[in-house]
């Protein structure tokens, strides 16, 4: 049985998460999965890629989360003429001391909104990649640590390709989740129109600071994950790799599903996906008020964790198969523990 302190901490963590989601709901109509995904990534210590058409509240969701968290927030509108120094900052000569001193750029915040990230050229992507992975910025011969916590929420438009640079796989792999913003339902859209027309957007209260986020991360780490469940997460990730890449066919995947994966997938997800799936399963259990993870927690974030880590084949594109369809095929072919 769970101890009373453990139960109390779990209840407090669940209540805190509920308050954050309630505050974001003041500004965001619907989009529960989007709000849940951003909160999950923040607790799991990862970055988020938001994909969707213009006007679907991607930027608003990022700004609202920053307000609800009370963390330092910065926004960079990515353009093709952007330079690395525009993101990270640069060394400036100080005449009085005769030295070069660092001038910190907009990346030195807790929550960085990278708007239309795929419009930035390769050098800017490389500079941002170091910040995302190493949580530091290199200027000259010095490395400057970024604030803790540090979360990148990046957005991109899936249909506009002119003047864009596809994100390299190495950078995509650094995003713990890829979330998709979809059109609202008719009822939700009516609510959006009424709220905007009548100017009923309520102020968002700060309920999640650095201390509270650290508490939630500690609570998530205490969530128990059975060995069989961890093995299921690993099997799920390995099943996305064609047999030629995985060192042989997955023993837990049916032959016909294995053939489909071999036809549709050029390269599968990396071991980093297994780690992130494990972390997200813990957070999913925490959000549901449980101190133990279930197979449903793994499945809940399988698409968001894996969809940007699969490199599909030309055959998949010709058949109209996207990454989500591949993941659905694998989920349906794997037996639950």
Backbone bond lengths (Angstrom), bond angles and torsions (degrees), N, CA, C in turn:
res aa  C-N    CA-C-N  psi(-1)  N-CA   C-N-CA  omega(-1)  CA-C   N-CA-C  phi
1 X - - - 1.477 - - 1.530 110.09 -
2 X 1.350 115.02 151.96 1.446 119.50 179.57 1.524 110.07 -76.76
3 X 1.303 115.58 145.71 1.457 120.13 178.37 1.520 109.48 -75.24
4 X 1.339 116.22 159.35 1.454 120.50 179.83 1.530 111.97 -61.01
5 X 1.363 119.30 -45.40 1.457 118.01 177.60 1.526 112.25 -58.82
6 X 1.339 116.85 -37.16 1.458 120.51 179.81 1.514 110.56 -66.55
7 X 1.328 116.08 -42.22 1.458 120.45 176.70 1.521 111.48 -62.55
8 X 1.322 116.80 -43.34 1.462 120.95 -178.88 1.527 110.77 -64.12
9 X 1.324 117.36 -42.37 1.462 120.90 179.00 1.515 110.79 -64.35
10 X 1.322 116.14 -38.63 1.461 120.71 179.54 1.522 110.52 -65.72
11 X 1.316 116.72 -43.54 1.463 120.12 179.09 1.527 111.03 -64.66
12 X 1.324 116.11 -40.74 1.458 119.83 179.63 1.528 110.96 -64.65
13 X 1.341 116.31 -41.23 1.464 120.37 178.76 1.523 110.95 -64.23
14 X 1.329 116.90 -43.53 1.455 120.66 179.00 1.516 112.36 -63.34
15 X 1.340 116.01 -41.37 1.458 120.07 179.11 1.524 111.26 -65.53
16 X 1.329 116.71 -38.46 1.460 121.25 178.99 1.529 110.74 -64.03
17 X 1.325 116.37 -43.76 1.469 120.44 178.24 1.524 110.94 -62.69
18 X 1.314 116.87 -39.79 1.462 121.07 178.81 1.527 110.99 -63.71
19 X 1.324 116.75 -38.55 1.467 120.03 179.42 1.526 110.90 -66.07
20 X 1.335 116.38 -40.60 1.466 119.74 178.50 1.524 110.30 -61.44
21 X 1.330 116.66 -46.07 1.454 120.25 -178.90 1.527 111.03 -65.81
22 X 1.321 116.83 -35.04 1.466 120.52 178.50 1.523 110.97 -68.08
23 X 1.320 117.41 -39.57 1.465 120.15 178.42 1.520 110.99 -66.02
24 X 1.326 117.61 -40.77 1.461 120.29 178.99 1.522 110.86 -67.69
25 X 1.320 117.25 -30.13 1.461 120.91 178.95 1.524 112.07 -66.56
26 X 1.338 118.24 -17.67 1.457 120.67 175.78 1.524 111.71 -63.77
27 X 1.328 115.86 -29.78 1.461 120.68 -178.41 1.525 112.16 -107.69
28 X 1.330 117.01 -33.11 1.461 121.82 -173.56 1.523 109.14 -102.20
29 X 1.323 116.65 114.88 1.460 121.44 178.48 1.527 108.13 -87.92
30 X 1.339 116.87 124.58 1.461 119.53 -175.02 1.518 109.44 69.50
31 X 1.323 117.55 -144.14 1.464 123.45 175.92 1.531 111.85 55.49
32 X 1.336 117.27 36.21 1.457 120.30 -179.14 1.528 111.48 -60.57
33 X 1.339 116.78 -39.95 1.459 120.26 -179.21 1.517 110.95 -66.71
34 X 1.333 116.98 -35.67 1.467 120.88 178.12 1.517 110.45 -65.27
35 X 1.334 116.50 -46.03 1.469 121.22 178.96 1.520 110.26 -63.26
36 X 1.322 117.12 -43.84 1.461 121.27 179.69 1.524 110.67 -62.96
37 X 1.325 117.08 -39.35 1.457 120.59 -179.56 1.512 112.98 -65.18
38 X 1.327 116.92 -43.19 1.467 120.19 179.20 1.525 110.36 -64.32
39 X 1.323 116.87 -43.70 1.458 120.34 178.92 1.527 110.66 -64.20
40 X 1.322 116.75 -40.88 1.470 120.61 179.04 1.518 111.02 -61.59
41 X 1.327 117.23 -45.22 1.461 120.69 179.95 1.526 111.22 -62.53
42 X 1.337 116.81 -39.95 1.462 120.20 179.85 1.525 111.02 -63.50
43 X 1.328 116.91 -41.97 1.465 120.10 179.84 1.523 110.68 -70.82
44 X 1.335 116.82 -38.55 1.462 120.57 -178.87 1.525 112.81 -76.82
45 X 1.320 117.40 -8.73 1.459 120.59 176.83 1.512 114.05 80.43
46 X 1.343 117.69 30.49 1.455 121.23 -179.02 1.509 112.62 -121.73
47 X 1.336 115.15 -177.54 1.458 122.44 -179.41 1.525 109.87 -109.90
48 X 1.327 115.96 159.64 1.460 121.28 -173.52 1.525 110.43 -123.37
49 X 1.331 116.31 137.46 1.458 122.77 171.78 1.524 107.95 -110.94
50 X 1.339 116.36 118.85 1.460 121.97 179.45 1.527 108.80 -102.95
51 X 1.310 116.41 123.97 1.460 120.87 179.66 1.518 109.16 -119.23
52 X 1.313 115.82 133.11 1.452 119.60 179.08 1.507 110.65 175.56
53 X 1.332 115.36 164.24 1.453 121.68 179.12 1.522 110.56 -68.07
54 X 1.330 117.77 159.43 1.470 119.91 177.88 1.525 111.63 -59.51
55 X 1.329 115.65 144.03 1.455 120.92 175.78 1.514 115.52 86.70
56 X 1.342 117.53 12.39 1.462 120.06 -177.57 1.523 112.30 -105.38
57 X 1.327 117.09 25.89 1.473 124.38 169.68 1.526 113.75 71.66
58 X 1.320 118.57 24.38 1.468 119.86 177.86 1.526 110.33 -66.95
59 X 1.327 116.66 -51.30 1.464 120.32 179.93 1.522 110.92 -66.05
60 X 1.318 116.52 -40.59 1.462 120.44 179.63 1.520 111.06 -61.88
61 X 1.327 117.74 -38.65 1.464 121.02 179.31 1.525 110.92 -63.45
62 X 1.339 116.52 -42.46 1.468 119.94 179.42 1.524 111.24 -65.40
63 X 1.322 117.33 -45.08 1.460 120.82 -179.07 1.525 111.28 -66.69
64 X 1.323 117.01 -37.18 1.463 120.27 179.90 1.523 110.89 -68.15
65 X 1.336 116.75 -39.85 1.465 118.70 176.53 1.525 110.67 -61.64
66 X 1.326 117.22 -42.02 1.462 120.26 179.07 1.529 110.95 -61.81
67 X 1.328 117.00 -39.90 1.463 120.19 178.10 1.520 111.17 -65.88
68 X 1.339 116.50 -44.13 1.461 119.93 -179.43 1.521 111.55 -66.62
69 X 1.312 117.19 -27.70 1.455 120.61 -179.35 1.522 112.63 -86.84
70 X 1.339 116.27 -22.78 1.449 118.61 -177.74 1.517 113.22 70.78
71 X 1.334 116.84 15.22 1.461 121.23 -179.26 1.521 110.43 -88.26
72 X 1.325 116.15 159.77 1.446 121.16 177.48 1.518 110.94 -61.66
73 X 1.331 116.47 131.63 1.457 121.08 -173.32 1.521 110.48 -124.82
74 X 1.332 115.70 140.67 1.451 121.51 175.50 1.512 110.08 -142.55
75 X 1.315 116.01 148.56 1.462 121.00 179.91 1.519 109.57 -127.92
76 X 1.325 115.67 135.37 1.459 122.02 175.50 1.521 107.83 -125.32
77 X 1.337 115.99 123.14 1.461 120.68 175.15 1.531 107.28 -88.67
78 X 1.329 116.39 110.62 1.459 120.58 -175.03 1.533 110.29 -76.53
79 X 1.330 115.28 135.34 1.461 122.70 178.60 1.518 108.58 -137.57
80 X 1.350 118.03 160.66 1.472 119.97 -177.99 1.527 114.11 -63.04
81 X 1.338 118.49 -22.80 1.467 120.03 -178.10 1.532 112.41 -94.78
82 X 1.324 117.43 10.95 1.459 121.19 -179.63 1.531 110.46 -69.42
83 X 1.315 116.64 143.69 1.469 122.64 177.68 1.526 109.73 -110.62
84 X 1.348 117.66 155.42 1.474 119.11 178.16 1.520 113.31 -54.47
85 X 1.338 116.79 -38.18 1.465 120.15 -179.26 1.516 112.22 -65.07
86 X 1.332 117.28 -24.74 1.461 120.19 177.16 1.525 111.27 -67.13
87 X 1.324 116.40 -20.14 1.465 121.91 179.39 1.522 111.48 -98.79
88 X 1.319 115.30 -51.92 1.463 120.36 -171.86 1.516 114.05 -89.52
89 X 1.340 116.75 -24.16 1.445 120.08 -171.83 1.517 110.66 100.36
90 X 1.318 117.85 -176.45 1.463 121.09 -176.92 1.522 110.32 -154.29
91 X 1.332 114.58 172.76 1.463 120.59 176.42 1.523 109.67 -88.28
92 X 1.321 115.99 132.75 1.464 121.93 -178.45 1.524 108.55 -119.38
93 X 1.322 115.55 134.38 1.469 119.86 -178.73 1.525 110.16 -77.04
94 X 1.333 115.59 126.48 1.461 122.48 177.85 1.518 108.31 -102.76
95 X 1.311 115.81 110.53 1.462 120.48 -172.96 1.525 112.33 -65.41
96 X 1.330 117.18 -35.79 1.463 119.42 -176.24 1.525 112.16 -63.98
97 X 1.326 117.25 -35.81 1.469 120.69 -178.42 1.514 112.81 -102.39
98 X 1.320 116.28 -13.07 1.459 119.68 -178.40 1.519 112.56 70.59
99 X 1.337 117.47 24.45 1.458 121.28 -178.38 1.529 110.49 -124.90
100 X 1.324 114.34 160.48 1.463 120.68 172.33 1.526 108.12 -93.12
101 X 1.303 116.45 126.63 1.460 120.72 -179.74 1.535 108.74 -116.52
102 X 1.321 117.18 148.12 1.470 119.50 -178.54 1.525 111.93 -75.17
103 X 1.323 115.51 135.79 1.461 121.62 171.26 1.522 106.41 -110.43
104 X 1.303 116.73 107.61 1.461 121.76 -172.97 1.525 111.64 -69.14
105 X 1.319 114.61 139.81 1.450 121.18 179.83 1.517 112.49 -92.43
106 X 1.321 117.64 -175.07 1.471 121.64 -175.80 1.519 113.93 -66.72
107 X 1.331 118.98 -10.63 1.461 120.47 -179.83 1.528 111.70 -72.23
108 X 1.307 117.43 -15.33 1.468 120.99 -177.61 1.534 110.55 -84.31
109 X 1.313 114.69 65.57 1.464 122.66 176.64 1.520 107.59 -140.20
110 X 1.320 116.44 170.31 1.470 120.18 177.43 1.521 111.93 -77.05
111 X 1.339 116.07 -41.77 1.466 121.41 -179.00 1.523 107.75 -123.32
112 X 1.334 116.29 115.56 1.461 121.45 179.96 1.521 109.17 -109.39
113 X 1.322 116.74 120.84 1.461 121.84 174.10 1.519 108.18 -92.09
114 X 1.318 116.58 111.52 1.460 122.54 177.44 1.521 107.69 -98.11
115 X 1.325 116.03 91.37 1.459 121.02 -173.47 1.526 110.56 -78.90
116 X 1.336 116.62 129.32 1.459 124.06 -178.02 1.527 110.49 52.49
117 X 1.315 114.06 58.62 1.455 121.29 -173.55 1.520 112.37 -61.02
118 X 1.316 118.11 -28.46 1.459 120.24 -177.13 1.524 113.32 -76.90
119 X 1.328 118.29 3.56 1.466 120.92 174.26 1.529 112.26 -89.87
120 X 1.324 117.93 -6.14 1.461 121.17 -177.07 1.525 110.55 -86.87
121 X 1.334 118.08 141.82 1.472 120.81 178.43 1.526 112.05 -73.37
122 X 1.336 115.63 176.15 1.472 122.15 -170.82 1.526 112.59 -59.72
123 X 1.333 118.59 -41.15 1.465 120.46 -177.04 1.525 111.50 -63.98
124 X 1.317 116.60 -38.41 1.466 120.01 177.96 1.524 110.00 -68.53
125 X 1.329 116.48 -41.23 1.460 120.01 177.44 1.525 111.03 -59.97
126 X 1.330 116.36 -39.49 1.464 120.17 179.64 1.523 111.57 -64.59
127 X 1.332 116.33 -42.02 1.469 119.96 178.65 1.526 111.08 -64.70
128 X 1.326 115.99 -40.90 1.467 119.21 179.03 1.518 111.11 -68.58
129 X 1.328 116.53 -33.31 1.465 120.48 179.70 1.523 111.24 -62.08
130 X 1.321 117.15 -40.58 1.464 119.93 177.72 1.523 110.51 -63.22
131 X 1.330 116.19 -42.20 1.462 119.66 -179.90 1.523 110.98 -63.74
132 X 1.333 117.23 -41.44 1.453 121.04 -178.16 1.519 112.12 -68.08
133 X 1.317 116.90 -41.23 1.460 120.30 -174.04 1.527 112.72 -86.72
134 X 1.323 116.35 -46.02 1.470 120.53 -173.89 1.520 113.10 -93.75
135 X 1.330 117.37 -11.19 1.473 121.93 -177.04 1.527 110.97 56.40
136 X 1.338 114.57 38.93 1.450 119.95 178.39 1.524 108.96 -154.62
137 X 1.332 115.70 165.61 1.465 122.66 178.08 1.523 107.77 -129.56
138 X 1.306 116.17 134.79 1.462 121.34 179.16 1.520 109.66 -98.55
139 X 1.332 115.73 124.87 1.464 122.32 174.55 1.518 108.04 -127.11
140 X 1.309 115.86 114.93 1.459 119.35 -176.67 1.516 109.73 63.47
141 X 1.330 116.45 -123.59 1.465 120.04 178.98 1.522 112.00 -104.77
142 X 1.335 116.46 17.23 1.465 120.85 -179.39 1.523 110.36 -118.18
143 X 1.329 115.33 149.42 1.465 122.53 175.72 1.519 108.19 -116.29
144 X 1.323 116.07 123.47 1.454 122.03 -177.92 1.521 109.03 -106.19
145 X 1.314 116.63 125.87 1.464 121.35 -178.86 1.521 110.13 -73.65
146 X 1.330 115.68 142.40 1.456 121.74 175.98 1.525 110.08 -83.74
147 X 1.325 117.62 159.25 1.474 119.61 179.69 1.520 110.97 -60.60
148 X 1.307 114.96 154.53 1.461 121.62 176.45 1.530 108.24 -118.55
149 X 1.321 118.10 122.85 1.475 129.12 5.64 1.521 111.88 -79.52
150 X 1.349 115.08 163.29 1.455 121.55 177.96 1.524 108.31 -135.17
151 X 1.329 115.64 122.65 1.460 121.44 -176.09 1.520 109.26 -134.96
152 X 1.334 116.33 126.29 1.459 121.91 173.96 1.523 108.37 -100.56
153 X 1.333 115.96 124.40 1.460 122.22 172.29 1.519 106.34 -113.00
154 X 1.327 116.34 106.85 1.451 121.71 -176.18 1.521 110.15 -105.09
155 X 1.332 116.72 146.29 1.452 121.16 177.94 1.524 109.82 -121.65
156 X 1.324 116.24 152.71 1.453 120.51 172.98 1.534 109.73 -153.42
157 X 1.337 113.81 151.64 1.462 122.58 179.96 1.527 108.07 -96.14
158 X 1.335 119.12 122.73 1.466 120.46 -173.84 1.517 114.94 -77.27
159 X 1.338 118.85 -13.12 1.471 119.68 -174.11 1.520 113.44 -109.05
160 X 1.327 118.28 -14.25 1.454 120.39 -177.55 1.523 109.04 -99.28
161 X 1.330 116.58 119.01 1.466 120.90 -175.04 1.526 113.26 -116.58
162 X 1.335 118.27 -13.20 1.458 119.88 -179.62 1.525 110.10 -70.74
163 X 1.331 116.28 127.46 1.460 120.94 179.91 1.508 114.24 73.29
164 X 1.325 117.19 23.45 1.459 120.72 179.32 1.524 110.52 -115.62
165 X 1.329 115.09 160.01 1.458 122.65 178.22 1.533 107.48 -125.05
166 X 1.325 118.16 113.02 1.472 119.44 179.72 1.520 111.26 -55.32
167 X 1.325 116.62 135.76 1.461 120.00 -179.59 1.525 109.66 -66.72
168 X 1.326 117.90 133.42 1.471 119.88 177.61 1.522 110.79 -66.67
169 X 1.328 115.33 152.88 1.471 120.30 -178.22 1.522 111.78 -58.51
170 X 1.339 117.18 -34.71 1.467 120.19 -179.93 1.519 111.63 -61.79
171 X 1.325 116.36 -35.37 1.458 118.97 179.04 1.521 111.48 -80.38
172 X 1.320 117.00 -38.74 1.462 119.58 176.69 1.522 111.24 -57.42
173 X 1.334 115.93 -36.29 1.457 120.68 -177.98 1.523 111.79 -67.37
174 X 1.340 117.35 -17.68 1.471 120.43 179.89 1.518 112.33 -82.39
175 X 1.322 117.77 -12.37 1.463 120.13 175.81 1.514 108.62 -84.80
176 X 1.316 116.41 125.47 1.460 118.89 -178.89 1.521 110.42 -69.52
177 X 1.351 117.51 -34.13 1.453 121.76 -178.58 1.520 110.68 -136.85
178 X 1.317 115.40 144.83 1.460 121.21 167.12 1.520 107.10 -115.58
179 X 1.335 115.18 112.76 1.457 121.39 -177.39 1.520 109.59 -103.75
180 X 1.312 116.14 144.58 1.456 121.23 179.44 1.527 109.87 -113.14
181 X 1.323 115.39 126.58 1.454 121.41 176.69 1.523 108.22 -90.95
182 X 1.313 117.20 120.04 1.459 122.24 -177.38 1.523 110.09 -105.97
183 X 1.339 115.80 170.29 1.445 120.28 176.78 1.531 110.14 -64.80
184 X 1.332 117.16 145.11 1.466 119.21 176.84 1.526 110.95 -74.82
185 X 1.322 115.98 162.29 1.457 120.52 173.48 1.528 108.61 -71.30
186 X 1.338 115.87 169.04 1.468 119.91 179.95 1.525 111.07 -59.89
187 X 1.334 116.31 -41.62 1.467 120.32 179.89 1.523 110.99 -65.46
188 X 1.339 116.73 -42.63 1.462 120.36 179.20 1.520 111.19 -65.46
189 X 1.334 116.91 -39.20 1.462 119.55 -179.54 1.518 111.60 -67.26
190 X 1.330 117.14 -36.59 1.466 120.28 174.84 1.523 110.64 -62.13
191 X 1.343 115.62 -39.88 1.460 119.61 177.23 1.515 112.21 -64.01
192 X 1.336 116.69 -38.50 1.461 121.07 178.17 1.525 110.30 -63.64
193 X 1.329 116.17 -46.49 1.464 120.42 -179.02 1.523 110.86 -61.88
194 X 1.319 115.99 -45.12 1.472 119.20 -179.83 1.523 110.67 -62.85
195 X 1.318 116.20 -42.19 1.464 119.26 -177.46 1.524 111.39 -65.33
196 X 1.331 116.59 -41.74 1.459 119.93 -179.34 1.524 110.65 -72.42
197 X 1.338 116.82 -44.46 1.456 120.05 -177.33 1.521 112.17 -65.12
198 X 1.318 116.38 -36.91 1.461 120.35 -178.04 1.526 112.50 -94.60
199 X 1.344 115.50 1.80 1.471 121.69 178.24 1.521 111.40 52.72
200 X 1.314 114.13 52.59 1.460 119.30 -178.86 1.523 112.90 -101.22
201 X 1.320 117.63 15.91 1.464 120.21 178.19 1.529 109.38 -64.08
202 X 1.298 116.36 117.06 1.462 121.28 -175.86 1.519 110.61 -83.60
203 X 1.329 117.45 150.62 1.464 119.33 174.65 1.521 110.89 -65.48
204 X 1.322 115.53 145.11 1.457 121.03 -177.75 1.527 108.90 -97.36
205 X 1.316 116.53 127.07 1.458 121.26 179.70 1.523 110.41 -84.28
206 X 1.319 115.70 147.29 1.458 120.97 176.32 1.521 109.43 -78.56
207 X 1.322 116.20 119.85 1.468 120.39 -179.68 1.523 112.39 -128.33
208 X 1.325 117.52 -6.14 1.464 119.71 -174.37 1.521 110.06 -139.08
209 X 1.327 116.44 99.93 1.446 121.09 176.63 1.518 111.73 -101.04
210 X 1.331 116.12 -171.24 1.459 120.82 -179.11 1.529 111.18 -62.03
211 X 1.326 116.89 -38.95 1.467 120.25 -179.93 1.520 111.21 -67.05
212 X 1.338 116.72 -43.52 1.463 120.33 179.73 1.531 111.08 -66.26
213 X 1.336 116.55 -37.95 1.463 119.78 178.93 1.521 110.52 -65.69
214 X 1.322 117.29 -38.93 1.465 120.51 176.70 1.526 110.55 -63.36
215 X 1.336 116.42 -37.66 1.469 120.39 177.04 1.527 111.02 -63.62
216 X 1.333 117.25 -42.72 1.459 120.77 179.56 1.523 111.15 -65.50
217 X 1.313 117.23 -38.02 1.468 120.06 178.16 1.524 110.87 -65.28
218 X 1.315 116.26 -39.69 1.461 119.48 177.71 1.527 110.59 -66.49
219 X 1.333 116.34 -39.45 1.468 119.69 178.18 1.524 110.91 -64.59
220 X 1.343 117.30 -39.45 1.464 120.65 179.21 1.521 111.38 -64.99
221 X 1.318 116.64 -37.59 1.465 120.22 179.73 1.525 111.90 -66.94
222 X 1.321 116.87 -21.80 1.462 120.13 179.90 1.534 112.54 -85.35
223 X 1.336 117.08 -7.40 1.469 120.30 178.30 1.528 109.07 -67.95
224 X 1.313 115.91 131.13 1.459 120.81 -176.43 1.529 110.77 -83.55
225 X 1.343 115.01 135.71 1.453 121.82 177.62 1.520 107.95 -124.92
226 X 1.318 116.66 116.61 1.464 121.31 179.82 1.525 110.61 -63.82
227 X 1.333 115.50 149.89 1.463 119.89 -179.34 1.520 111.59 -59.64
228 X 1.330 116.97 -36.72 1.464 120.20 179.32 1.525 110.90 -65.03
229 X 1.334 116.53 -34.04 1.458 120.34 179.06 1.529 110.88 -71.68
230 X 1.338 116.15 -39.74 1.457 119.69 175.97 1.530 110.73 -62.69
231 X 1.329 115.47 -39.96 1.467 119.81 177.54 1.523 111.02 -64.44
232 X 1.331 117.60 -35.87 1.456 121.77 177.85 1.529 110.76 -64.79
233 X 1.328 117.26 -41.54 1.462 120.84 178.28 1.524 110.68 -62.26
234 X 1.327 116.03 -43.06 1.471 120.12 178.69 1.528 110.62 -65.23
235 X 1.342 116.58 -42.89 1.465 120.56 179.44 1.522 111.19 -62.09
236 X 1.328 116.41 -37.00 1.461 121.01 179.32 1.526 110.62 -63.97
237 X 1.321 116.72 -44.81 1.465 120.37 179.50 1.523 110.73 -67.46
238 X 1.328 117.51 -44.37 1.462 120.68 -179.59 1.530 111.74 -64.21
239 X 1.324 116.85 -29.19 1.462 120.05 -179.88 1.521 112.29 -70.19
240 X 1.334 117.94 -15.46 1.464 120.13 177.02 1.523 111.97 -81.54
241 X 1.317 116.61 -6.73 1.462 119.84 -179.07 1.524 109.81 -96.84
242 X 1.332 118.01 131.80 1.467 119.71 174.51 1.520 110.74 -58.42
243 X 1.315 116.52 153.71 1.470 120.85 -176.25 1.517 111.59 -55.40
244 X 1.334 117.56 -34.90 1.469 120.43 -178.43 1.523 111.62 -67.01
245 X 1.346 116.77 -26.45 1.456 121.06 179.71 1.519 111.82 -93.15
246 X 1.332 117.58 -30.80 1.466 121.87 -174.36 1.521 112.97 -86.66
247 X 1.340 117.15 -0.44 1.457 119.33 -178.65 1.507 111.84 79.59
248 X 1.346 116.62 27.94 1.455 120.36 -178.83 1.508 110.55 125.47
249 X 1.313 117.74 160.00 1.462 120.37 -179.04 1.515 112.45 -64.98
250 X 1.329 115.92 147.90 1.457 120.57 178.20 1.530 109.17 -69.75
251 X 1.345 118.39 124.08 1.469 120.15 -177.64 1.518 113.23 -66.00
252 X 1.343 117.36 -20.60 1.461 120.71 -177.94 1.515 112.75 -93.09
253 X 1.338 117.69 -0.52 1.444 122.03 -177.22 1.523 109.92 -106.93
254 X 1.327 116.51 132.20 1.460 120.50 179.73 1.518 110.57 -62.24
255 X 1.350 116.10 153.80 1.464 120.70 -173.86 1.525 111.83 -60.87
256 X 1.347 116.71 -43.32 1.459 118.24 -178.40 1.524 112.00 -66.29
257 X 1.349 117.11 -36.63 1.460 120.40 175.70 1.522 110.37 -66.95
258 X 1.328 117.22 -38.98 1.462 120.69 177.20 1.516 111.77 -62.34
259 X 1.319 117.07 -38.06 1.473 120.34 177.54 1.527 111.01 -66.39
260 X 1.337 116.15 -39.34 1.463 119.21 178.13 1.523 111.08 -63.56
261 X 1.337 116.92 -43.68 1.461 120.50 178.31 1.523 110.36 -61.76
262 X 1.335 117.13 -41.32 1.461 120.57 179.44 1.528 111.34 -62.75
263 X 1.339 117.15 -35.05 1.465 120.30 179.89 1.522 112.40 -77.11
264 X 1.328 116.47 -36.05 1.449 120.18 -170.85 1.525 114.45 -93.44
265 X 1.324 118.48 -23.91 1.467 121.28 -171.17 1.523 110.12 -113.88
266 X 1.326 114.52 126.99 1.465 120.14 174.99 1.531 110.05 -84.63
267 X 1.330 115.62 -47.66 1.466 121.37 176.77 1.529 108.31 -137.27
268 X 1.332 116.11 135.46 1.453 121.49 -178.78 1.520 112.51 -90.85
269 X 1.318 115.47 -172.32 1.459 121.74 -177.04 1.525 110.86 -75.60
270 X 1.323 115.31 151.41 1.463 122.32 -177.90 1.532 110.57 -86.03
271 X 1.341 117.88 169.32 1.473 119.82 175.51 1.526 113.47 -58.79
272 X 1.341 116.96 -21.60 1.464 118.11 175.86 1.533 110.51 -61.47
273 X 1.325 116.84 -30.92 1.463 120.15 177.93 1.524 111.10 -65.10
274 X 1.323 117.40 -37.84 1.468 120.59 178.02 1.525 110.63 -62.68
275 X 1.324 115.74 -42.03 1.468 120.38 179.47 1.521 110.56 -63.78
276 X 1.342 116.31 -46.67 1.460 119.90 -177.40 1.527 111.76 -68.40
277 X 1.329 116.79 -34.58 1.463 119.77 177.28 1.524 110.54 -65.06
278 X 1.322 116.37 -39.19 1.463 122.40 177.09 1.533 109.71 -62.01
279 X 1.337 116.69 -45.92 1.461 120.34 -179.08 1.527 111.54 -65.30
280 X 1.316 116.35 -42.83 1.466 119.38 -178.74 1.525 111.48 -67.22
281 X 1.331 117.73 -32.93 1.459 120.55 177.19 1.527 109.97 -63.37
282 X 1.314 116.87 -39.19 1.466 120.33 177.18 1.530 110.80 -63.22
283 X 1.334 116.34 -45.57 1.462 119.55 -178.92 1.524 110.45 -66.16
284 X 1.337 117.24 -38.31 1.465 120.98 177.92 1.526 110.94 -58.68
285 X 1.338 116.76 -42.63 1.458 120.44 176.84 1.523 110.89 -63.98
286 X 1.330 116.41 -40.51 1.463 120.73 179.51 1.528 110.76 -62.53
287 X 1.336 117.35 -42.63 1.460 120.59 -179.69 1.532 111.90 -65.18
288 X 1.332 115.75 -26.73 1.466 120.23 177.91 1.525 112.13 -90.18
289 X 1.338 117.42 2.29 1.460 120.77 176.43 1.507 114.58 79.87
290 X 1.339 116.71 24.97 1.464 120.40 179.53 1.523 110.83 -112.32
291 X 1.341 115.52 149.85 1.463 120.66 176.71 1.517 111.28 -97.99
292 X 1.313 117.51 10.58 1.465 122.18 178.88 1.534 108.21 -142.27
293 X 1.323 115.68 148.01 1.457 121.28 -178.35 1.518 111.11 -93.86
294 X 1.334 115.34 150.95 1.459 123.15 178.79 1.526 109.32 -119.67
295 X 1.347 117.80 164.31 1.474 119.37 175.55 1.523 112.43 -56.12
296 X 1.326 117.71 -32.31 1.458 120.99 178.83 1.520 111.90 -62.94
297 X 1.342 117.36 -28.34 1.454 120.51 178.18 1.532 110.94 -69.26
298 X 1.315 116.43 -35.37 1.464 120.28 176.30 1.523 109.94 -68.28
299 X 1.337 115.84 -45.63 1.458 120.32 -178.61 1.527 111.64 -67.06
300 X 1.331 116.96 -29.19 1.462 120.64 -175.58 1.515 112.49 -60.46
301 X 1.348 116.99 -32.60 1.463 120.02 -177.06 1.524 112.65 -116.77
302 X 1.330 117.70 13.11 1.460 120.06 -177.76 1.529 111.28 -61.43
303 X 1.310 117.84 -44.50 1.463 120.11 -177.94 1.521 110.92 -66.94
304 X 1.321 117.06 -44.92 1.461 120.73 -177.30 1.526 112.35 -66.44
305 X 1.333 116.96 -33.48 1.465 120.98 -179.60 1.523 111.76 -78.45
306 X 1.336 117.42 -33.21 1.461 120.95 -169.81 1.521 114.92 -101.16
307 X 1.326 118.87 -26.09 1.472 119.97 -167.72 1.527 113.58 -60.73
308 X 1.323 119.05 -31.93 1.460 120.54 -179.08 1.521 112.77 -92.96
309 X 1.326 116.68 1.33 1.461 120.44 -178.69 1.528 112.46 -104.38
310 X 1.314 117.80 -1.86 1.456 121.54 179.50 1.524 109.90 -98.41
311 X 1.319 115.94 132.38 1.467 121.67 172.88 1.523 106.64 -103.15
312 X 1.319 116.07 111.31 1.455 120.59 -174.51 1.524 111.58 -84.64
313 X 1.320 115.19 158.01 1.463 121.76 -178.80 1.530 110.52 -86.89
314 X 1.336 115.47 168.60 1.458 119.78 175.47 1.523 110.78 -64.06
315 X 1.318 116.16 -32.22 1.456 120.12 179.33 1.524 110.98 -63.38
316 X 1.322 117.12 -40.03 1.462 120.54 177.47 1.521 110.65 -63.71
317 X 1.325 117.13 -43.88 1.458 120.45 179.18 1.522 110.52 -62.70
318 X 1.340 117.14 -40.22 1.462 121.07 179.84 1.521 111.39 -64.57
319 X 1.329 116.85 -32.34 1.465 121.03 -179.61 1.522 112.86 -90.08
320 X 1.333 116.63 -0.33 1.458 119.70 -179.56 1.512 113.43 73.71
321 X 1.337 116.71 26.98 1.464 121.74 179.96 1.524 109.15 -93.28
322 X 1.340 117.20 124.71 1.458 120.55 175.42 1.524 110.33 -104.17
323 X 1.328 115.52 177.92 1.470 120.49 -176.09 1.517 111.82 -61.75
324 X 1.336 117.66 -37.84 1.460 120.25 179.72 1.520 111.77 -62.65
325 X 1.332 116.96 -36.34 1.467 120.36 178.50 1.525 110.93 -66.47
326 X 1.331 116.36 -38.00 1.471 120.09 177.01 1.525 110.14 -64.11
327 X 1.323 116.08 -44.48 1.466 120.41 -178.89 1.526 110.36 -64.10
328 X 1.331 117.23 -41.19 1.460 120.70 177.10 1.527 110.61 -60.82
329 X 1.330 116.20 -39.68 1.470 120.10 179.28 1.520 110.52 -63.10
330 X 1.320 116.46 -42.17 1.469 120.35 -179.01 1.519 110.67 -69.74
331 X 1.340 117.12 -42.70 1.466 120.30 179.97 1.527 111.13 -61.32
332 X 1.336 115.90 -38.41 1.454 118.89 -179.99 1.511 113.96 -72.46
333 X 1.340 116.16 -23.30 1.469 119.94 -177.01 1.521 113.15 -91.85
334 X 1.336 117.33 -16.63 1.473 120.45 -179.29 1.530 109.69 -91.77
335 X 1.305 116.31 136.11 1.466 120.66 176.24 1.526 109.74 -83.01
336 X 1.319 116.03 142.25 1.463 121.27 -179.65 1.532 109.92 -75.33
337 X 1.343 117.39 148.19 1.469 120.47 177.95 1.525 111.29 -71.63
